[in-house]
């Protein structure tokens, strides 16, 4: 049974007409029939019934097709056969072989040529030619004009079918070529997206690798405080003082905050949007940049006014913005320099500014978009990924990032984050 059903399955077609040219053509032919209503060969009112049937059937078929993406070929065959039967009635009641309405057979012939296979097109041309021939039968030896008329009609149907079918096949081949190219473009787009994700992942690894020495150094200091205090308490005959316990707690909390901040970067691949307090996020991020600041004898100043509204964002990714921008500035500020991180309200969002008293950005970076691997610190280990990732994160939040130089010198990174996060 399944074998029979599979053999009967002819597939579906997507390249079918969704226009109403059949309906328009039918209306036109009804008008012609009306103006030739006094012709003795036209039988009223039967021909009008067939015209109305042709009009209604094509209207219903077009109404159905416009709402379909694909249609089974058996349904297309049914539509063509219904049109053929109705048109045969029109021709029969308007003079038969002498009817001028035989041109209506071009409707199913054109439809078969456009939508179906060569076999279907041949079959429809054969049916229409058979119908015209049957109405012209019988021929006499002297009926040369009738034979020539039949030959012309069959030639018009065959030639029209061949031209339309050839054009349709050329269009299908062109569409197939476009579909292949479109698929290649989509594949390339997917690859670009994947590469972009890889760049962000690479940046994460670079960030963690760069910061790990600072984190481990500070973790070592914190653990040393805990161990020394614990050893003193353990070897002393006196019970540990409250100050010793507070020192141990402070070192443990500081170590935990270092681990949490570092892990937020490692896990920062997925965007989880929530209400974020930017000052708290900046303070958390500053823990990871504190070691780099102390190495350069520089200060990181946070300047967030009270009442600064929260933004809808991904906390881990916003921490990365603060870490990357501050780390970038710390790489250029002189000994004893300063990096200032400030926030202020703007129309519909919050503006974050990271400024420093370093040499500022080179002209080539100010006149172009932020690009991955574009760095002026290649000789000292810079990758050019930090600011690129920051810009990608800002755009993911529905905002933007801009590089410039301050009026008094030094670099200025401006980031806008909308309060409501990215658009849905």
N, C-alpha and C positions, 0 to 999 in steps of 0.2 A: 504493500500500500504506500509506504514512504517513498519507494522508488518511483511509483506512478506520480505521486504528488510532486516529487523533485523534478520529474520530466516535464510536468505541466507548468512548473514555475518559470516564467519568462523574465522575471526581474522587474525592476521599476525604472521609470524615466523621470528625469528632473528638468530636461530642456523642453518644456511645453509652453505654449502660448498662454499668457495671463491677460492678454488684451481682449477687447470686445469687437474685433474686426468682423467676426462671423455675424454678430448681432447687427452691426452697422450695415453689412452687406445684405442681410436678410431684409432689413427695413427698406433699403434701396430697391430691392427686387419687388417688395410689396407695392412700393410706389409705382414701379414700372408696370406691374400687373394691373394696378388701378387705372393708369392712363390708357392701357390697351384693353380696357374692359369690354369694348365694343367689338373686339376681334372675335370672329366666329369660331376660332380654334380653342379659345379659352373657355373652360367650363366653370361657371360660377354656380354656387359659392364654394364648391369643393376645393378649388385651387387656393382660395383664401384660407380655408381650414388648414391645408398643408403648410402654407406660408406661416400662419400663426404658430403651428406646431414646430416648425423649423426655428422660428424666433424664440419661442419659450424654451425649447430644448437647449439651444445654444446659450441662452441666458443662464439657465440652471447649470449647465456644464461649466461655463466661465465662472459663475459664482462659487462653484465647488473647487475648481482648479486654483483660483486666486488664494484659497486658504490652505493649499497643500504645498509641501516642499517637494514631494515626489509622488508619483501615481503609478500603480501597477499597469503593465502593458495590456493586460486583459481588459481593464477598464477603458483604456485608450481605444482598443479595438471595438468595444461596445459603443463608445461615443461615435466612432467613425461609421459603424454599421447603422446606427440610428440616423445619422445625417444622410447616409446613402439611401436608406429606405424612404425618408421624408422627401428628399430631392427627387427621387424616382417618381413619387406621387405628384410633385409639382410639374415635372416634365410630362408625365402621362396626361394630366388634365389641362395641359396648355398646348396640345398639338402633337405630342409624341415626337416622332422623328423630325418634324418641322418646327419644334419649339425652340425659341431663342433662349429659354431658361436652362438649356443643357450646360451652360457655363457654370451653373451652380455646382456641378460635379467637381469643379476645381477646389471647392472648399475641403472635402474629405481628402482629395489627392494632395493638396498642399499640407494639410495637417499630418497625414501619414509620412510625407517626405521630410517634414521638419522633426517629427518626434520618433518615428518608428524606424525599423531596419529596412534594408533594401528589399527583403522578401515581403514585408508588410506593404511597402510602397507599390511594388509590382502587383500584389494581390488587389489593392484598391484600384489601381489603374485598370486591371483586368476586369474587375466587377463593373466599373463605370462604363468601360468600352463595351462589355457584354450587354449592359442595360440599353445603351444607345443603339447597339446593333439589333437587339431583339425588337425594339420599337420600330426600326427601319425595315424589318423583315416582312414579307418576302421581297426580293429584288427581281426585277425583270431584266432581260438582255438589253432593253432600250433605256433602262433607268441609270444611265451613266452619271447624271447629275447627283442622284441619290447615293451612288457608290462613292463618288468623289467627296460628297458632303460628309459621309461616314468616315472616310479616310482622313479628311481634314480634322474632324473632331477627335478621332483616336490619336492623330499625330499631335494635336495641341495638348491633349491630356498627357501623352507620353513625354513630349518635349518639356512641358512645364514641370512634370514630376522629376525628370532627370536634372533640370537646372536647379530646382529648389533643393532636391536631395544632395546634389553636389555642393551647393552653397552651405547647406546645413552641416555636411560632413567637414567642410573646410573650417567652419566656425567651431565645431566640436573639437577638431584637432588643435585649433588656436587656443580654445578654452582649456584643453588638456595641458598644452604647453604652459599656459599661464598658471594653471593649478600646480604644475611641477615647480615653476619658479616661485609661486607663492609659498609652497611648502619649503623650498630652500631658504626663502627669506625668513619664514617662521623658525626654521631650524637654526639659522644664524642668530636670530633674535634670542632664541633660547640659550644658545651658546654664550652670547654676550651677557645675558642675565646671569648665567652660571659663573662666567668669568668674573663678573662684578661681585658676585657673592664670594667667590674664592679670594678676591682682593681684600674684601672686608675680613674674611677669616684669617688671611695672611697678616693683615694689619693687627688683628687681635693677638696673634702669636707674637708679632714683633713688639706690640705694646707690653704684653706680659713679660716677654724676655727682657725688655729694657727696664721695666719697673721691678723685676724680681730681686735684683741686687739691693735696691733701696728698701724693698719690703723685708727681705731677709735680714738686712742690717738692723732695721728698726725692730723687727721681731726678736733679733738676738739681744738687743738692748733691753727690751721688755722682759724677755725670759730671764736674762741675767739679773734684773731687779727682783723678779719673783724668786729665783733660786737662792740668791744671796740672802734675801729677807727670810726665806723659809729656813735656810741653814742656821742663820742667827737664832731664829726662834727655836729650832730643834736642839741646838747645842747649849742654849742658855737654860740655866736652872729656873729662871723666872718665866712665867707665862707670857706669851706674845702680847705686845702692847696693841692698843687700838690703831696707833699710827702704822705699826708694821702690817697689820691686817689690811688697812686701807691701801698701803703701798702695793701689797700683793694683788688686791682687787683691781686697783688702777692699772697695773701691768697686764693682768688677764683681760680686762675689758679692752685695753688698747690693742692687744694681740688679736682679739676676736674681731675688732673693727678693721684691722689690717687684712685679715683673711676674708672677711665679708666683702670689703671693697675690691680686693683682687679677684675673688670668685665672681663678682658681678660683671667684671670685664670678660672673664672666660665664658660665662653663660650668656653674654650679651648679644647672641645672634638672633633671638626671637624678640619681636616687639610686643610687649605687654603694656597696653596703655592704661594709665590710671592718673589720679590727681597727684601732681608732684610739686613739692615745695622746693623751689630752686635754690634757696639759701642752704637748706639742709643737704641737698644734693651736692652743692659746691663744697660744703664743709667736709662731706664724706670723701669726695674726690681729692681734696687737698691733703688728706692723710697719705695718699700714694705719691704725691709730688713733694711732700715735705723734705724727704731725704735729698732729692735733687736740688731743692732750694738751699738747703743748708750747705751742700757741697760747693755751691757757687756764692755762698754768703749773701744770698738774695732773699727778699721778703715777698710773700704772696699775700696781698691785701684783698679781703672780701668786702665789698661795699654794696649791700642789699638793703634797701630801705624797708622799714617795718610796714606791714600791710601789703607787700608785693603779692599780687594774686597768684594762685597756683595755676599751673598749665596741665593740660591733659597730654601726658607723654609717657615714654618708656624710661623708667628711672635709670636702668643700667646703661642705656645708650646716652642719656643726657649726662651721666657721670663721665662717660667716655669723651664727650665734647669738652667738658671742663678739664679732664686729665690731658687730652691731646693739645688743646690750645695753650694751657698753662705750661706744659712740658715744652712746647715749641718756643714759647717766649723765654723760658728759663735757659734754653740752649743758646740764646743770643745776648741776654742782658749781661752787662759787665759785673764784676765783683762788687757787691754792695748795691746791686740794682734792685728794681721793684717791678713786680707784675701785679696789676690791679684787675680784679674781676668784679664787674658791677652789673647791676640789673635795674631796669626802669620799665614802667608801663608804657605801652604804645597803643595805637589804635587797633583794638581787637587782639592784642597779644602782649608779649614781654620782649624787650630787647636786652640781650646780654652783650656786654663789651669786655673784651680782654685786651688790655693795653700794656705796654712796657716801655722802658727807656733804653732799648737796644738800638741797633742801626736801622731797623725798619725793613720792610719787604723790598726786594729788588724790583725794578721797573717792569721786567718781563712777567713777574707774577701778578702785578696789579693790572696789566693790560690783557690778561687772558683768564679763562676759567681755571678753576683749581683742577689739576690733573694728578692722577696717581703716579707715583715715582718721580714727581717733579720736586727736587730738593736742592738746596744750596749747601747741605751738610753731608754730601755723599762720602767725603773723605773721613768724616768722623762718625760714620755709622748711620746717618740719616737715610730713611727709605722714601720719604715723600708720601707716605700713606696716611699719616695722622690727620692732616688738614683735609685731605680728600675724603676720608671716612667721616669727618665732622660735617662736611657739606652734604654727603649722602644722608646722614642721620637727620640733619635739619630739614632736608627735602621730604624725608619720610614722615616728618611731623607736620608737613604742610607749610614749612617756613623756608628760610633762605640764609645763606652766609655770604659775607662780603669781606674782602681783604683791602686794607688801606693803610696809610701811614698817618700818625697823629700830627696835628699842627706844630707841636713842639718837637717832633721827632719820635722815633720808635714806631713799632708796628701796632696796628689796631685791627682786631677781628670783631666784626659785628654780626650777631646772629639774631634773627627774629623767629620767635616761636608763637604761633597762635594759641589763644587760651583754650579753644575747643579741640585742638589737635588737628590731624589731617581730615580733609573732607571725606565723607562716606563714599 
